[in-house]
């Protein structure tokens, strides 16, 4: 069994062949998926999917790209939305200084409110960070000292410094298709050292399709290629790696129920 711990199934990329996407996921051993939040204003669309399919969970969040749309948002806004039984996490949220679609100070403010929501709800935080390691570490570290919270660095593709910090506060680290890319030797070296009990896998679909499917629209069934590469890096049988990362998912996202995994 495999779990796609981060995808965006409510995006328009999937509206024409959604049933086929789920069928292919099942054929490739995907038993559950987490439809990550991107824009809190789209949460109702996410929940329509999660309410229809028991094996699809969701998270509520504001991506750093969209932070400028919500400069006054508060932790209470995320807390209210997280009461739904299928909302199992807060995010994705964080900092993205590569594109800088939202001002850095607004990104930080919105990120902090979501950290507070994770602290108050006990739901794990799903962190996106790009070209912002130092600020990500500083903000997470400052708030973790005030009140510990759980979480993950999703689609990890950055420095050993961030990986070590994330592990030091009990976070999980998620591998995406990036680990299969030719240019990602340094990233693969980092994943070799990450403890197996802190690993997750994801597609981040529709983005970042893995080799040998790079350049295509990504989808949950493609996670098998990322899992194969990660199993190779960790020198584990594929089935063992799949079991470990699935168990890790349910350990982190405690509100998710594994009872829905096979109800396709």
VEXDREN-2710 file (C-alpha; in Angstrom, 1 decimal):
% VEXDREN-2710
k/r/px/py/pz
1/UNK/0.0/0.0/0.0
2/UNK/1.1/3.6/-0.7
3/UNK/-0.2/6.9/0.6
4/UNK/0.1/10.1/-1.4
5/UNK/0.6/12.4/1.5
6/UNK/0.3/15.6/-0.5
7/UNK/-1.6/16.3/-3.7
8/UNK/-4.0/18.9/-5.1
9/UNK/-7.0/17.0/-6.4
10/UNK/-9.3/20.0/-6.5
11/UNK/-7.2/21.7/-9.2
12/UNK/-8.7/22.1/-12.6
13/UNK/-6.0/19.8/-14.1
14/UNK/-8.1/16.9/-12.9
15/UNK/-11.6/17.8/-13.6
16/UNK/-11.9/16.0/-17.0
17/UNK/-10.8/12.5/-15.9
18/UNK/-11.1/12.3/-12.1
19/UNK/-12.6/8.8/-12.0
20/UNK/-9.8/7.5/-14.2
21/UNK/-7.2/9.1/-12.0
22/UNK/-8.6/7.3/-8.9
23/UNK/-8.8/4.1/-10.8
24/UNK/-5.1/4.3/-11.8
25/UNK/-4.2/5.2/-8.2
26/UNK/-5.9/2.0/-7.0
27/UNK/-4.2/-0.1/-9.6
28/UNK/-0.8/1.2/-8.4
29/UNK/-1.5/0.4/-4.8
30/UNK/-2.5/3.9/-3.5
31/UNK/-4.8/3.4/-0.6
32/UNK/-5.2/7.0/0.6
33/UNK/-4.5/10.6/-0.4
34/UNK/-4.2/13.9/1.3
35/UNK/-5.6/16.8/-0.7
36/UNK/-3.5/19.7/0.7
37/UNK/-4.9/23.2/1.2
38/UNK/-3.8/25.9/-1.0
39/UNK/-6.3/28.7/-0.6
40/UNK/-8.7/28.7/2.4
41/UNK/-11.4/30.1/0.1
42/UNK/-11.4/26.9/-1.9
43/UNK/-11.8/24.6/1.1
44/UNK/-15.5/23.8/0.3
45/UNK/-14.4/22.4/-3.1
46/UNK/-11.8/20.3/-1.3
47/UNK/-14.4/19.0/1.2
48/UNK/-16.8/18.0/-1.6
49/UNK/-14.1/15.5/-2.7
50/UNK/-13.2/14.3/0.8
51/UNK/-16.9/13.8/1.7
52/UNK/-17.5/11.7/-1.4
53/UNK/-14.4/9.6/-1.1
54/UNK/-13.5/8.1/2.3
55/UNK/-9.9/7.5/1.3
56/UNK/-9.2/11.2/0.5
57/UNK/-8.4/13.5/3.4
58/UNK/-7.9/17.3/3.3
59/UNK/-6.0/20.1/5.0
60/UNK/-6.9/23.7/5.4
61/UNK/-4.3/26.4/4.6
62/UNK/-3.1/29.4/2.7
63/UNK/-0.1/28.8/0.5
64/UNK/2.6/31.5/0.7
65/UNK/1.8/32.4/-2.9
66/UNK/-1.7/33.4/-1.8
67/UNK/-0.8/35.1/1.4
68/UNK/-1.3/38.6/0.0
69/UNK/-5.0/37.7/-0.4
70/UNK/-5.3/37.1/3.4
71/UNK/-3.2/39.8/5.2
72/UNK/-5.6/39.9/8.1
73/UNK/-6.3/36.2/8.5
74/UNK/-6.1/34.8/12.0
75/UNK/-5.5/31.4/13.6
76/UNK/-9.1/31.3/14.6
77/UNK/-10.1/31.2/10.9
78/UNK/-8.1/28.0/10.4
79/UNK/-9.3/26.5/13.7
80/UNK/-12.9/27.0/12.8
81/UNK/-12.5/25.3/9.4
82/UNK/-10.4/22.4/10.9
83/UNK/-13.4/21.2/12.9
84/UNK/-14.7/19.2/9.9
85/UNK/-14.0/15.5/10.4
86/UNK/-12.1/15.2/7.1
87/UNK/-9.7/18.1/7.8
88/UNK/-6.6/16.4/9.2
89/UNK/-3.9/19.0/8.9
90/UNK/-3.1/22.7/8.7
91/UNK/-1.5/23.9/5.5
92/UNK/0.1/23.9/3.2
93/UNK/1.7/27.0/4.5
94/UNK/5.1/28.6/4.8
95/UNK/7.5/30.8/2.9
96/UNK/8.4/31.0/-0.8
97/UNK/11.1/33.6/-1.6
98/UNK/11.8/32.1/-5.0
99/UNK/8.7/33.4/-6.7
100/UNK/7.9/36.1/-4.1
101/UNK/4.3/36.3/-5.2
102/UNK/3.3/37.8/-1.8
103/UNK/5.4/40.2/0.2
104/UNK/7.8/38.5/2.6
105/UNK/6.3/40.1/5.7
106/UNK/2.8/39.0/4.7
107/UNK/4.0/35.5/4.0
108/UNK/5.5/35.4/7.5
109/UNK/2.4/36.8/9.2
110/UNK/0.1/34.3/7.5
111/UNK/2.5/31.4/8.2
112/UNK/2.6/32.3/11.9
113/UNK/-1.2/32.3/12.2
114/UNK/-1.2/28.8/10.8
115/UNK/1.5/27.7/13.2
116/UNK/-0.8/29.0/16.0
117/UNK/-3.7/27.1/14.6
118/UNK/-1.6/23.9/14.6
119/UNK/-0.6/24.6/18.2
120/UNK/-4.1/25.1/19.3
121/UNK/-5.8/22.2/17.4
122/UNK/-3.0/19.6/17.7
123/UNK/-3.2/19.0/14.0
124/UNK/0.1/18.7/12.1
125/UNK/1.5/21.6/10.1
126/UNK/2.3/21.1/6.5
127/UNK/5.2/23.4/5.6
128/UNK/6.2/24.6/2.2
129/UNK/9.6/26.4/2.0
130/UNK/11.7/27.5/-0.9
131/UNK/14.7/29.8/-0.8
132/UNK/13.7/30.6/2.7
133/UNK/15.5/28.1/5.0
134/UNK/16.8/30.6/7.6
135/UNK/13.5/32.3/8.1
136/UNK/11.6/29.0/8.1
137/UNK/13.9/27.6/10.8
138/UNK/13.8/30.8/12.8
139/UNK/10.0/31.1/12.8
140/UNK/9.3/27.4/13.4
141/UNK/12.0/27.3/16.2
142/UNK/10.6/30.4/18.0
143/UNK/7.1/29.1/18.0
144/UNK/8.0/25.5/18.9
145/UNK/9.7/26.8/22.0
146/UNK/6.4/28.5/23.0
147/UNK/4.3/25.4/22.5
148/UNK/5.4/22.3/20.6
149/UNK/3.5/21.1/17.6
150/UNK/3.8/18.4/15.0
151/UNK/4.3/18.7/11.3
152/UNK/6.3/18.0/8.1
153/UNK/8.4/19.6/5.5
154/UNK/6.5/18.7/2.4
155/UNK/8.2/18.2/-0.9
156/UNK/11.6/18.5/0.7
157/UNK/14.2/19.8/-1.8
158/UNK/16.5/22.0/0.2
159/UNK/19.4/21.9/2.6
160/UNK/20.7/19.4/5.2
161/UNK/20.5/22.3/7.7
162/UNK/16.7/22.4/7.3
163/UNK/16.4/18.6/7.4
164/UNK/18.4/18.4/10.6
165/UNK/16.4/21.2/12.2
166/UNK/13.1/19.6/11.2
167/UNK/14.1/16.3/12.6
168/UNK/15.3/18.0/15.8
169/UNK/11.7/19.2/16.5
170/UNK/10.1/15.9/15.6
171/UNK/9.0/16.8/12.1
172/UNK/8.6/14.4/9.3
173/UNK/10.2/14.9/5.8
174/UNK/8.4/14.1/2.6
175/UNK/9.9/12.9/-0.6
176/UNK/8.5/14.0/-4.0
177/UNK/9.3/13.1/-7.5
178/UNK/12.3/15.5/-7.3
179/UNK/14.4/12.7/-5.7
180/UNK/14.2/11.0/-9.1
181/UNK/15.6/13.9/-11.1
182/UNK/19.0/13.7/-12.6
183/UNK/20.2/16.9/-10.9
184/UNK/19.1/15.7/-7.4
185/UNK/22.1/13.7/-6.3
186/UNK/22.7/15.9/-3.2
187/UNK/19.0/15.6/-2.3
188/UNK/19.2/11.8/-2.5
189/UNK/22.2/11.9/-0.2
190/UNK/20.2/13.7/2.4
191/UNK/17.3/11.3/2.1
192/UNK/19.7/8.4/2.7
193/UNK/20.4/9.8/6.2
194/UNK/16.8/10.6/7.2
195/UNK/15.4/8.0/9.7
196/UNK/12.9/5.8/8.2
197/UNK/10.3/6.6/10.9
198/UNK/10.3/10.2/9.8
199/UNK/9.7/9.6/6.0
200/UNK/6.6/10.4/4.0
201/UNK/6.1/10.3/0.2
202/UNK/4.0/12.5/-2.0
203/UNK/3.3/13.5/-5.6
204/UNK/2.5/17.2/-5.1
205/UNK/0.4/16.5/-8.2
206/UNK/-0.3/18.0/-10.7
207/UNK/3.3/19.2/-10.3
208/UNK/6.7/17.5/-10.3
209/UNK/6.0/14.2/-12.1
210/UNK/8.9/11.8/-11.4
211/UNK/11.2/10.2/-13.9
212/UNK/10.3/8.4/-16.2
213/UNK/7.1/10.5/-16.5
214/UNK/8.7/13.9/-16.0
215/UNK/7.0/16.6/-18.1
216/UNK/3.6/15.1/-17.8
217/UNK/0.8/16.1/-15.5
218/UNK/1.5/14.4/-12.2
219/UNK/-1.2/12.3/-10.5
220/UNK/-1.3/10.0/-7.4
221/UNK/-0.6/6.8/-9.3
222/UNK/2.8/8.2/-10.2
223/UNK/3.9/8.0/-6.6
224/UNK/5.0/4.4/-7.3
225/UNK/8.1/5.8/-9.0
226/UNK/9.1/8.0/-6.1
227/UNK/8.5/5.1/-3.7
228/UNK/10.8/2.8/-5.8
229/UNK/13.6/5.4/-5.7
230/UNK/13.2/6.0/-2.0
231/UNK/13.3/2.3/-1.3
232/UNK/16.5/2.0/-3.3
233/UNK/18.0/4.9/-1.4
234/UNK/17.1/3.3/1.9
235/UNK/18.1/-0.2/0.8
236/UNK/14.7/-1.5/1.7
237/UNK/12.3/-3.8/-0.1
238/UNK/9.6/-1.8/-1.9
239/UNK/6.8/-3.3/0.2
240/UNK/8.6/-2.5/3.4
241/UNK/9.1/1.1/2.4
242/UNK/5.5/1.4/1.4
243/UNK/4.4/0.0/4.8
244/UNK/6.7/2.3/6.7
245/UNK/5.7/5.5/5.0
246/UNK/2.0/4.6/5.3
247/UNK/2.4/3.9/9.0
248/UNK/4.2/7.2/9.4
249/UNK/1.3/9.0/7.6
250/UNK/-1.2/7.7/10.1
251/UNK/1.1/8.4/13.0
252/UNK/1.5/12.1/12.0
253/UNK/-2.1/12.7/10.7
254/UNK/-3.8/11.1/13.7
255/UNK/-7.2/12.4/12.8
256/UNK/-7.1/10.4/9.6
257/UNK/-8.7/7.0/9.8
258/UNK/-7.2/4.0/8.0
259/UNK/-10.7/2.4/7.8
260/UNK/-11.4/4.3/4.5
261/UNK/-8.3/3.1/2.7
262/UNK/-9.9/0.4/0.7
263/UNK/-13.3/1.9/0.1
264/UNK/-12.8/2.8/-3.6
END
